[in-house]
Amino acid sequence: MTEPTPSEYVIQTEALCKRYGAKLALDHLDLRIASGRIHAIVGANGAGKSTLFRILLGFLPPSSGRASILGRDSQHLTPTDRGRIGFVNEEHTLPNWMRVAAVTAMQRHHYPRWDQRAFDEVIGHYHVLPEQKVGQLSRGERAGFNLALTLAQRPELLVLDEPTLGLDVVAKRAFLESLLYSNAAGQCTVIYCSHQMEEVERVADNLIILERGHLMNMSAPDDFCARVMHWVADIPFAGPAPASVPGLLQVQRIDGLHHYLVLDQDEDFADFLKASGARSVQSMPVSLDRAVNGFLAKNHAVPAAA
Ligand SMILES: Nc1ncnc2c1ncn2[C@@H]1O[C@H](COP(=O)(O)OP(=O)(O)OP(=O)(O)O)[C@@H](O)[C@H]1O
């Protein structure tokens, strides 16, 4: 595959930093996201995901470094630039006092590329009536309505910050189907931030992991999964010191067996376990949820010792 040219990146940051007082939320972040497909950004609470989105969309200035979106400097976006970007966040901020029909008419008027078919397709997943006030809609209905409005704008780039938070399984599925429909139709690039790995597994083509404002991974989800392996070893005593275990993410002792979750280890890891006293060893692949959460848990903040 050839490298995309700079104009083919929908997002580009260079040494991007954001400091809130003593806290560095984004730490010299260099990120390039190519146009097309669905990109998931994941990371522990406080990793900097929302801060990155706010800077990219021009709602917040960086402390230093640069950020651009659709080839435009995030700090100088014009209304025309903003019209090319759809943004949905978990708050689904819409005017509560307005009726669904009035909000829809207003948006249709505002966006010249309005696609009624896309709106009808998405809203059809939800039992939303035109005469209802936005404030009367359930959380899932509001999410669906917001996504329908956003997709109907026919954005070139859709940015979603935890859009399915608090939705039930059916509403979540409807939301993801709408997302896949819009992407499959080749209408836009989707950048999506979520803590829900089963969703990421289902929809994302590219997995971006942020940790404390640093980029830790950018690859297909399957490729990341393949880097993490679960090993079970029958070691009849304490086992090797955790600090000496290569690539260790997690260790547990269950029913007398040692379970190791390790990163970037090949078959040599079996030799390491045998040299550490293992009578038998076995390796198995892990789900994306286990791989990502094991990876994030390694450096997760722990309570200070009493
Ligand atoms: N306005 C602010 N003032 C001070 N600190 C802030 C502010 N906004 C965010 N932070 C801090 O910056 C860091 C990154 O926050 P951010 O909201 O970007 O994380 P996140 O990855 O979106 O987290 P979550 O998954 O919990 O939503 C956090 O440590 C947070 O406490």
The ligand as a Tripos MOL2 file, in Angstrom:
@<TRIPOS>MOLECULE
LIG
   31    33     1     0     0
SMALL
NO_CHARGES

@<TRIPOS>ATOM
      1 N1        -10.8170   22.1010   31.4870 N.pl3     1 LIG1
      2 C1         -9.9030   21.3300   32.0850 C.ar      1 LIG1
      3 N2         -9.1640   21.7990   33.1110 N.ar      1 LIG1
      4 C2         -8.2300   21.0350   33.7100 C.ar      1 LIG1
      5 N3         -7.9370   19.7720   33.3610 N.ar      1 LIG1
      6 C3         -8.6380   19.2490   32.3440 C.ar      1 LIG1
      7 C4         -9.6680   19.9890   31.6550 C.ar      1 LIG1
      8 N4        -10.1780   19.2040   30.6750 N.ar      1 LIG1
      9 C5         -9.5130   18.0160   30.7660 C.ar      1 LIG1
     10 N5         -8.5950   18.0420   31.7500 N.ar      1 LIG1
     11 C6         -7.6530   16.9520   32.1230 C.3       1 LIG1
     12 O1         -6.9590   16.5630   30.9240 O.3       1 LIG1
     13 C7         -6.8380   15.1520   30.8390 C.3       1 LIG1
     14 C8         -7.4580   14.6690   29.5190 C.3       1 LIG1
     15 O2         -8.8640   14.8290   29.5990 O.3       1 LIG1
     16 P1         -9.8360   14.3700   28.4170 P.3       1 LIG1
     17 O3        -11.2050   14.7980   28.7820 O.co2     1 LIG1
     18 O4         -9.2700   14.8350   27.1400 O.co2     1 LIG1
     19 O5         -9.6740   12.7900   28.5280 O.3       1 LIG1
     20 P2        -10.5060   11.6320   27.8150 P.3       1 LIG1
     21 O6         -9.4970   10.7030   27.2140 O.co2     1 LIG1
     22 O7        -11.5380   12.1960   26.9010 O.co2     1 LIG1
     23 O8        -11.1710   10.9450   29.0720 O.3       1 LIG1
     24 P3        -12.5620   10.1410   29.2740 P.3       1 LIG1
     25 O9        -12.3600    8.8030   28.6190 O.co2     1 LIG1
     26 O10       -12.6320   10.0340   30.7640 O.co2     1 LIG1
     27 O11       -13.6530   10.9640   28.6710 O.co2     1 LIG1
     28 C9         -7.5080   14.5890   32.0780 C.3       1 LIG1
     29 O12        -6.5170   14.2500   32.9950 O.3       1 LIG1
     30 C10        -8.3890   15.7160   32.6000 C.3       1 LIG1
     31 O13        -8.4600   15.6890   34.0150 O.3       1 LIG1
@<TRIPOS>BOND
     1     1     2 1
     2     2     3 ar
     3     2     7 ar
     4     3     4 ar
     5     4     5 ar
     6     5     6 ar
     7     6     7 ar
     8     6    10 ar
     9     7     8 ar
    10     8     9 ar
    11     9    10 ar
    12    10    11 1
    13    11    12 1
    14    11    30 1
    15    12    13 1
    16    13    14 1
    17    13    28 1
    18    14    15 1
    19    15    16 1
    20    16    17 2
    21    16    18 1
    22    16    19 1
    23    19    20 1
    24    20    21 2
    25    20    22 1
    26    20    23 1
    27    23    24 1
    28    24    25 2
    29    24    26 1
    30    24    27 1
    31    28    29 1
    32    28    30 1
    33    30    31 1
@<TRIPOS>SUBSTRUCTURE
     1 LIG1         1 GROUP 0 **** ****
